[in-house]
Amino acid sequence: MRCIPISKRVAVLRTRSLRFKFLLYRMPLSQNRFTLLRGMLAVMIACASSVQAHEAHTGWSYEAFCCNGNTVIGDCQAIPTRSVTITPGGYQLLLVPGDHRLITRSHIFRLKQSDARRSQDGSYHLCLFPDENTPRCFYAPDMAF
């Protein structure tokens, strides 16, 4: 990197074949910091608003709060119906390795019905985060009576 005299407030950044110039206007240092922080905040808001969850195998998307990955390394996945038991007031999940990509040992989770989210494909889905011991979101199909 080569710098031109500070009086001109120009910094030159050289890469192999391109030269970029960034002009800095004469502003007090505190105003430079404010401008920089305002720009960083705008970028963070833009990035946060573009966060999207990955899709279930049938094509609908998990909610962004629940999902922390993609279809390969994500923490949301359909689970077998045989691993779910409907109990008074909720569900009991008995998961063994192979039922969910993050499960490495047997787990029993008891979840309240009020915590279940509506599955859009008639299957059960479970999101585990930050580890296999913590169910973050559980999706269940509508119950027919």
N, C-alpha and C positions, 0 to 999 in steps of 0.2 A: 504494500500500500504506500503510495506517495502522497504527501500533503503539500498543498500550495499554501503560500503565506496566509496566516490567520486573518490578516486585515481584509482579505477578500471573502472570508468565511466560505470557502469552497473546499470540499474534500473529494478527492478523486479515488475511486476504487477501481483497480484494474483486475480483470480476470484474463484468461488466456486470449480471448479475441474481442472482448467487449470492454468498453469503458463507460462507467456510470458516474454521473456527477450529481451530487446532492448539495443544493444551495441552502445555506443557513442565513436567514435574515437577521439583522441587528435587533435582537430582542433581549430584554433583561433575562438573566438565568432562570429566575422564578417563572417567567412567562414561557420559556422553553420547556421547562419541566411540566407546566400545566398543559401545554400543547401536546407534549409527548404522552402524558397520562390520559388526556382526552382521546387521543388516537388509539391508545392501547385498549381503553374501555370500549370504544366503538368496535374494534376487532373482536374483543371477547364476547360482546353481545351478539355480533353477527355469527360467530362460531357456535355459541350456545343455542341460538335459534335454529341452527341447521342440524342439530343433533337428531338422528333418527334411529329408531330401533330396528333390529333385523326382523325378517319375516319368518313366520311359522312355515312348516313344510307344505301347507295347503295354500299359502299366499297372503294371509292377513298379517298385519304387523303387531308385534308386542308393543306395549306402551313404553315410552322412552325411560320412565322411572324404573321399570322392571328389568330392562334389557341392558347389558353391558358388554356387548360383543357383536359377533356376526354369526352366520349359520354354521361356521366351522368351529370357532372358539367361543361362541356365545354361552351365556349361562341360562338361557331359556330354551326349553325343549319339550316336545310332547312326551308324555310318560304313558306306560301301558295301563289300560283300564283295570287289569287284574291287580295292580298295585294300590288302587284306591278303594276304600270302604266308606260308604256313607254312614255316619254315626248321628245320634241325636245332637243337633246343633252344629254339625260340621262334617269334617272329613278326617279320615286317618289314612296316611300314606305309608306304605311299607316298601321302601326302595332298596334294591340290591344292585351291586355293580352290573352295568349293562342296561339298567332302566333309564339312566340319564348320564350324559357324557362326563359329568363332574363327580359322580358317585364312585367312591373307591372302597366303601364298606357298607354294611347294612345300616339303614336309618329308619326310624319311625317318627313321622311328623304328625301332630294333631293340630288341625287348622279349623278356625271358626268359619261357619258358613258366611257370616257377614264380611269376612276378609277375602272370600273368593271373588274373582273377577269372571266376567262372562266370556267363555270360549266361543269363538266365532265359527268353529268347524266341527263341533260335537265331540271333540277329544279333550282329554285332560292335559294340561301343560304346567310345568313348574320352572320358575326362575330361582336360581340359587346365587346369592351374593352376600358377602364377599368370599364365602367359601362353601364347601359342600354341607356344612352344618347349619346354614342359615337360609331358610326359604324366604325369598323376598316377595314373590308374587305367585299366586296359584290361580290357574284358569280352569273353570269347570263348565261343562255344558249345562244348558237349561234342564231342569228336572221336569219330567212329564208325570202327571198324576192321572 
